[in-house]
């Protein structure tokens, strides 16, 4: 039985995590520096792929694009027949399934990164859309686990904001957290603030600064590709888990207060 005190303690854990997100690691900052130089060395095929991804991300916001997952498999793992019942599960059950799923996605990302690290910049054109697709699917699965429907437009907006949060700087992270604090009641306002969603793709692209550099060295590309993809999906999954978990805790607390 979940009590108000238990939920409030979990909410404090998430609040501390949010405070820890206010700065970037030194290597993450440094990792963005070589991108402008390397951009000129990048084959046109990579630039073309980035342009296609910009269109795909816009399509995802509007209709779900090609990235929507099958919720039946996630619900089966949760042991419930519907999202409504998933939302009523204890937080501990949601967390357990979420952690199991994240481990699987991180392992897959690591293998994918090593594989695409073999061929230098050309295989990067394959890795970029594959990694974005995996990130979106991971966030959708997290949404379902915590009782939300990623087929709804407002949830697709929330997922893209999670992507944006992961790759933002201090100011950007604070702004996104402020937006998402009142997301449930003001998601239309958040959508209007998403007009710069192409920036999400640009910052996503910038994350490849050092990866581009090291993938010109075949063996190093394999190791660094695995490390980068693993870290990227770990960051995405942690963000999704924390922000969706926060929404579920706040709704559970609201239900407890309403029933008191």
LUMZAVEX-993563 format. One record per residue (C-alpha): y, x, z; residue number from 1. Coordinates in steps of 0.2 Angstrom, whole numbers, plus 5000, padded with zeros to 4 digits. Layout:
N
<rec c2="Y" c1="X" c3="Z" pos="NUM"/>
...
END
This chain:
260
<rec c2="5000" c1="5000" c3="5000" pos="1"/>
<rec c2="5017" c1="5007" c3="4995" pos="2"/>
<rec c2="5030" c1="5006" c3="5007" pos="3"/>
<rec c2="5049" c1="5007" c3="5005" pos="4"/>
<rec c2="5049" c1="5024" c3="5014" pos="5"/>
<rec c2="5036" c1="5031" c3="5003" pos="6"/>
<rec c2="5045" c1="5026" c3="4987" pos="7"/>
<rec c2="5062" c1="5033" c3="4994" pos="8"/>
<rec c2="5054" c1="5050" c3="4998" pos="9"/>
<rec c2="5047" c1="5051" c3="4980" pos="10"/>
<rec c2="5065" c1="5046" c3="4974" pos="11"/>
<rec c2="5072" c1="5061" c3="4984" pos="12"/>
<rec c2="5060" c1="5073" c3="4976" pos="13"/>
<rec c2="5066" c1="5067" c3="4959" pos="14"/>
<rec c2="5084" c1="5069" c3="4964" pos="15"/>
<rec c2="5081" c1="5087" c3="4969" pos="16"/>
<rec c2="5073" c1="5090" c3="4952" pos="17"/>
<rec c2="5088" c1="5083" c3="4944" pos="18"/>
<rec c2="5099" c1="5095" c3="4954" pos="19"/>
<rec c2="5088" c1="5109" c3="4948" pos="20"/>
<rec c2="5092" c1="5105" c3="4930" pos="21"/>
<rec c2="5110" c1="5110" c3="4931" pos="22"/>
<rec c2="5108" c1="5127" c3="4923" pos="23"/>
<rec c2="5098" c1="5136" c3="4910" pos="24"/>
<rec c2="5087" c1="5151" c3="4913" pos="25"/>
<rec c2="5094" c1="5167" c3="4907" pos="26"/>
<rec c2="5081" c1="5169" c3="4894" pos="27"/>
<rec c2="5083" c1="5152" c3="4887" pos="28"/>
<rec c2="5102" c1="5155" c3="4885" pos="29"/>
<rec c2="5098" c1="5172" c3="4877" pos="30"/>
<rec c2="5085" c1="5164" c3="4866" pos="31"/>
<rec c2="5098" c1="5154" c3="4857" pos="32"/>
<rec c2="5109" c1="5169" c3="4852" pos="33"/>
<rec c2="5099" c1="5176" c3="4837" pos="34"/>
<rec c2="5098" c1="5159" c3="4828" pos="35"/>
<rec c2="5115" c1="5160" c3="4819" pos="36"/>
<rec c2="5110" c1="5177" c3="4812" pos="37"/>
<rec c2="5092" c1="5172" c3="4808" pos="38"/>
<rec c2="5097" c1="5156" c3="4800" pos="39"/>
<rec c2="5103" c1="5166" c3="4784" pos="40"/>
<rec c2="5085" c1="5174" c3="4783" pos="41"/>
<rec c2="5076" c1="5157" c3="4785" pos="42"/>
<rec c2="5067" c1="5151" c3="4769" pos="43"/>
<rec c2="5074" c1="5135" c3="4761" pos="44"/>
<rec c2="5058" c1="5126" c3="4765" pos="45"/>
<rec c2="5062" c1="5127" c3="4783" pos="46"/>
<rec c2="5080" c1="5120" c3="4781" pos="47"/>
<rec c2="5073" c1="5107" c3="4770" pos="48"/>
<rec c2="5060" c1="5102" c3="4783" pos="49"/>
<rec c2="5074" c1="5101" c3="4796" pos="50"/>
<rec c2="5083" c1="5089" c3="4785" pos="51"/>
<rec c2="5068" c1="5078" c3="4784" pos="52"/>
<rec c2="5066" c1="5078" c3="4802" pos="53"/>
<rec c2="5084" c1="5072" c3="4805" pos="54"/>
<rec c2="5080" c1="5057" c3="4794" pos="55"/>
<rec c2="5063" c1="5054" c3="4803" pos="56"/>
<rec c2="5072" c1="5055" c3="4820" pos="57"/>
<rec c2="5084" c1="5042" c3="4814" pos="58"/>
<rec c2="5069" c1="5031" c3="4807" pos="59"/>
<rec c2="5060" c1="5033" c3="4824" pos="60"/>
<rec c2="5075" c1="5026" c3="4834" pos="61"/>
<rec c2="5077" c1="5011" c3="4822" pos="62"/>
<rec c2="5058" c1="5007" c3="4819" pos="63"/>
<rec c2="5047" c1="5019" c3="4828" pos="64"/>
<rec c2="5044" c1="5028" c3="4812" pos="65"/>
<rec c2="5027" c1="5037" c3="4810" pos="66"/>
<rec c2="5026" c1="5042" c3="4828" pos="67"/>
<rec c2="5021" c1="5026" c3="4838" pos="68"/>
<rec c2="5005" c1="5029" c3="4848" pos="69"/>
<rec c2="4991" c1="5017" c3="4851" pos="70"/>
<rec c2="4993" c1="5010" c3="4869" pos="71"/>
<rec c2="4975" c1="5003" c3="4870" pos="72"/>
<rec c2="4969" c1="5021" c3="4873" pos="73"/>
<rec c2="4981" c1="5024" c3="4887" pos="74"/>
<rec c2="4978" c1="5007" c3="4895" pos="75"/>
<rec c2="4960" c1="5011" c3="4895" pos="76"/>
<rec c2="4963" c1="5027" c3="4905" pos="77"/>
<rec c2="4973" c1="5017" c3="4917" pos="78"/>
<rec c2="4959" c1="5004" c3="4919" pos="79"/>
<rec c2="4971" c1="4989" c3="4915" pos="80"/>
<rec c2="4971" c1="4977" c3="4900" pos="81"/>
<rec c2="4990" c1="4976" c3="4898" pos="82"/>
<rec c2="5007" c1="4985" c3="4901" pos="83"/>
<rec c2="5012" c1="4972" c3="4913" pos="84"/>
<rec c2="4997" c1="4976" c3="4924" pos="85"/>
<rec c2="5000" c1="4995" c3="4922" pos="86"/>
<rec c2="5017" c1="4992" c3="4929" pos="87"/>
<rec c2="5010" c1="4985" c3="4945" pos="88"/>
<rec c2="4998" c1="5000" c3="4948" pos="89"/>
<rec c2="5001" c1="5012" c3="4963" pos="90"/>
<rec c2="5013" c1="5026" c3="4959" pos="91"/>
<rec c2="4999" c1="5039" c3="4964" pos="92"/>
<rec c2="4987" c1="5031" c3="4951" pos="93"/>
<rec c2="5001" c1="5033" c3="4937" pos="94"/>
<rec c2="5005" c1="5051" c3="4942" pos="95"/>
<rec c2="4986" c1="5056" c3="4941" pos="96"/>
<rec c2="4984" c1="5049" c3="4924" pos="97"/>
<rec c2="5000" c1="5056" c3="4918" pos="98"/>
<rec c2="4996" c1="5074" c3="4925" pos="99"/>
<rec c2="4979" c1="5073" c3="4916" pos="100"/>
<rec c2="4987" c1="5068" c3="4900" pos="101"/>
<rec c2="5001" c1="5081" c3="4901" pos="102"/>
<rec c2="4987" c1="5095" c3="4904" pos="103"/>
<rec c2="4979" c1="5089" c3="4888" pos="104"/>
<rec c2="4995" c1="5089" c3="4877" pos="105"/>
<rec c2="5000" c1="5106" c3="4884" pos="106"/>
<rec c2="4983" c1="5114" c3="4879" pos="107"/>
<rec c2="4984" c1="5106" c3="4862" pos="108"/>
<rec c2="5002" c1="5113" c3="4860" pos="109"/>
<rec c2="4997" c1="5130" c3="4865" pos="110"/>
<rec c2="4983" c1="5131" c3="4852" pos="111"/>
<rec c2="4994" c1="5124" c3="4839" pos="112"/>
<rec c2="5008" c1="5137" c3="4842" pos="113"/>
<rec c2="4995" c1="5151" c3="4841" pos="114"/>
<rec c2="4988" c1="5144" c3="4824" pos="115"/>
<rec c2="5005" c1="5142" c3="4816" pos="116"/>
<rec c2="5011" c1="5159" c3="4823" pos="117"/>
<rec c2="5000" c1="5168" c3="4811" pos="118"/>
<rec c2="5010" c1="5166" c3="4795" pos="119"/>
<rec c2="5028" c1="5169" c3="4799" pos="120"/>
<rec c2="5042" c1="5158" c3="4794" pos="121"/>
<rec c2="5032" c1="5148" c3="4781" pos="122"/>
<rec c2="5020" c1="5141" c3="4794" pos="123"/>
<rec c2="5035" c1="5138" c3="4805" pos="124"/>
<rec c2="5039" c1="5124" c3="4792" pos="125"/>
<rec c2="5023" c1="5116" c3="4798" pos="126"/>
<rec c2="5025" c1="5119" c3="4816" pos="127"/>
<rec c2="5042" c1="5111" c3="4818" pos="128"/>
<rec c2="5037" c1="5093" c3="4813" pos="129"/>
<rec c2="5020" c1="5095" c3="4822" pos="130"/>
<rec c2="5029" c1="5100" c3="4838" pos="131"/>
<rec c2="5042" c1="5086" c3="4837" pos="132"/>
<rec c2="5028" c1="5074" c3="4833" pos="133"/>
<rec c2="5018" c1="5080" c3="4849" pos="134"/>
<rec c2="5034" c1="5079" c3="4859" pos="135"/>
<rec c2="5038" c1="5061" c3="4854" pos="136"/>
<rec c2="5020" c1="5055" c3="4857" pos="137"/>
<rec c2="5019" c1="5064" c3="4874" pos="138"/>
<rec c2="5034" c1="5054" c3="4879" pos="139"/>
<rec c2="5028" c1="5038" c3="4873" pos="140"/>
<rec c2="5011" c1="5040" c3="4882" pos="141"/>
<rec c2="5021" c1="5044" c3="4898" pos="142"/>
<rec c2="5031" c1="5028" c3="4895" pos="143"/>
<rec c2="5015" c1="5018" c3="4894" pos="144"/>
<rec c2="5008" c1="5026" c3="4909" pos="145"/>
<rec c2="5023" c1="5020" c3="4920" pos="146"/>
<rec c2="5022" c1="5003" c3="4912" pos="147"/>
<rec c2="5035" c1="5003" c3="4898" pos="148"/>
<rec c2="5033" c1="4999" c3="4880" pos="149"/>
<rec c2="5038" c1="5013" c3="4868" pos="150"/>
<rec c2="5038" c1="5000" c3="4854" pos="151"/>
<rec c2="5054" c1="4993" c3="4861" pos="152"/>
<rec c2="5070" c1="5000" c3="4854" pos="153"/>
<rec c2="5078" c1="5003" c3="4871" pos="154"/>
<rec c2="5063" c1="5014" c3="4875" pos="155"/>
<rec c2="5064" c1="5024" c3="4859" pos="156"/>
<rec c2="5082" c1="5027" c3="4864" pos="157"/>
<rec c2="5077" c1="5033" c3="4881" pos="158"/>
<rec c2="5063" c1="5044" c3="4874" pos="159"/>
<rec c2="5076" c1="5052" c3="4862" pos="160"/>
<rec c2="5088" c1="5055" c3="4877" pos="161"/>
<rec c2="5073" c1="5064" c3="4886" pos="162"/>
<rec c2="5072" c1="5075" c3="4871" pos="163"/>
<rec c2="5091" c1="5078" c3="4871" pos="164"/>
<rec c2="5090" c1="5081" c3="4890" pos="165"/>
<rec c2="5077" c1="5095" c3="4888" pos="166"/>
<rec c2="5087" c1="5105" c3="4876" pos="167"/>
<rec c2="5105" c1="5102" c3="4883" pos="168"/>
<rec c2="5116" c1="5114" c3="4892" pos="169"/>
<rec c2="5123" c1="5110" c3="4910" pos="170"/>
<rec c2="5137" c1="5098" c3="4904" pos="171"/>
<rec c2="5125" c1="5089" c3="4893" pos="172"/>
<rec c2="5111" c1="5087" c3="4906" pos="173"/>
<rec c2="5124" c1="5080" c3="4918" pos="174"/>
<rec c2="5131" c1="5068" c3="4905" pos="175"/>
<rec c2="5113" c1="5062" c3="4900" pos="176"/>
<rec c2="5108" c1="5059" c3="4919" pos="177"/>
<rec c2="5124" c1="5049" c3="4921" pos="178"/>
<rec c2="5120" c1="5038" c3="4906" pos="179"/>
<rec c2="5101" c1="5036" c3="4911" pos="180"/>
<rec c2="5106" c1="5031" c3="4929" pos="181"/>
<rec c2="5111" c1="5014" c3="4924" pos="182"/>
<rec c2="5100" c1="5013" c3="4908" pos="183"/>
<rec c2="5090" c1="4998" c3="4913" pos="184"/>
<rec c2="5106" c1="4987" c3="4914" pos="185"/>
<rec c2="5116" c1="4996" c3="4901" pos="186"/>
<rec c2="5105" c1="5002" c3="4887" pos="187"/>
<rec c2="5116" c1="4996" c3="4874" pos="188"/>
<rec c2="5130" c1="5007" c3="4880" pos="189"/>
<rec c2="5118" c1="5022" c3="4880" pos="190"/>
<rec c2="5113" c1="5017" c3="4862" pos="191"/>
<rec c2="5132" c1="5018" c3="4857" pos="192"/>
<rec c2="5133" c1="5035" c3="4865" pos="193"/>
<rec c2="5118" c1="5041" c3="4854" pos="194"/>
<rec c2="5129" c1="5042" c3="4839" pos="195"/>
<rec c2="5127" c1="5061" c3="4840" pos="196"/>
<rec c2="5108" c1="5060" c3="4839" pos="197"/>
<rec c2="5108" c1="5073" c3="4825" pos="198"/>
<rec c2="5114" c1="5085" c3="4838" pos="199"/>
<rec c2="5097" c1="5082" c3="4847" pos="200"/>
<rec c2="5089" c1="5089" c3="4831" pos="201"/>
<rec c2="5101" c1="5104" c3="4830" pos="202"/>
<rec c2="5098" c1="5109" c3="4848" pos="203"/>
<rec c2="5079" c1="5107" c3="4845" pos="204"/>
<rec c2="5081" c1="5118" c3="4830" pos="205"/>
<rec c2="5091" c1="5131" c3="4840" pos="206"/>
<rec c2="5076" c1="5133" c3="4852" pos="207"/>
<rec c2="5067" c1="5142" c3="4838" pos="208"/>
<rec c2="5079" c1="5157" c3="4838" pos="209"/>
<rec c2="5067" c1="5169" c3="4846" pos="210"/>
<rec c2="5052" c1="5161" c3="4839" pos="211"/>
<rec c2="5059" c1="5164" c3="4821" pos="212"/>
<rec c2="5062" c1="5182" c3="4826" pos="213"/>
<rec c2="5044" c1="5186" c3="4833" pos="214"/>
<rec c2="5035" c1="5176" c3="4820" pos="215"/>
<rec c2="5040" c1="5189" c3="4807" pos="216"/>
<rec c2="5027" c1="5200" c3="4817" pos="217"/>
<rec c2="5010" c1="5193" c3="4814" pos="218"/>
<rec c2="5001" c1="5197" c3="4830" pos="219"/>
<rec c2="5016" c1="5195" c3="4841" pos="220"/>
<rec c2="5019" c1="5178" c3="4832" pos="221"/>
<rec c2="5002" c1="5171" c3="4838" pos="222"/>
<rec c2="5005" c1="5176" c3="4856" pos="223"/>
<rec c2="5023" c1="5170" c3="4856" pos="224"/>
<rec c2="5020" c1="5154" c3="4846" pos="225"/>
<rec c2="5007" c1="5149" c3="4859" pos="226"/>
<rec c2="5019" c1="5153" c3="4874" pos="227"/>
<rec c2="5033" c1="5144" c3="4866" pos="228"/>
<rec c2="5024" c1="5128" c3="4861" pos="229"/>
<rec c2="5016" c1="5127" c3="4879" pos="230"/>
<rec c2="5033" c1="5130" c3="4888" pos="231"/>
<rec c2="5041" c1="5117" c3="4876" pos="232"/>
<rec c2="5029" c1="5103" c3="4879" pos="233"/>
<rec c2="5028" c1="5107" c3="4898" pos="234"/>
<rec c2="5047" c1="5105" c3="4898" pos="235"/>
<rec c2="5047" c1="5089" c3="4888" pos="236"/>
<rec c2="5033" c1="5081" c3="4898" pos="237"/>
<rec c2="5041" c1="5086" c3="4915" pos="238"/>
<rec c2="5057" c1="5078" c3="4910" pos="239"/>
<rec c2="5048" c1="5062" c3="4903" pos="240"/>
<rec c2="5038" c1="5061" c3="4919" pos="241"/>
<rec c2="5052" c1="5063" c3="4931" pos="242"/>
<rec c2="5064" c1="5051" c3="4922" pos="243"/>
<rec c2="5051" c1="5037" c3="4919" pos="244"/>
<rec c2="5045" c1="5039" c3="4936" pos="245"/>
<rec c2="5062" c1="5037" c3="4943" pos="246"/>
<rec c2="5064" c1="5021" c3="4934" pos="247"/>
<rec c2="5047" c1="5014" c3="4940" pos="248"/>
<rec c2="5051" c1="5019" c3="4958" pos="249"/>
<rec c2="5068" c1="5010" c3="4957" pos="250"/>
<rec c2="5060" c1="4995" c3="4951" pos="251"/>
<rec c2="5047" c1="4995" c3="4964" pos="252"/>
<rec c2="5060" c1="4997" c3="4977" pos="253"/>
<rec c2="5070" c1="4982" c3="4970" pos="254"/>
<rec c2="5054" c1="4972" c3="4970" pos="255"/>
<rec c2="5051" c1="4976" c3="4989" pos="256"/>
<rec c2="5069" c1="4972" c3="4993" pos="257"/>
<rec c2="5068" c1="4955" c3="4984" pos="258"/>
<rec c2="5052" c1="4951" c3="4993" pos="259"/>
<rec c2="5058" c1="4956" c3="5010" pos="260"/>
END
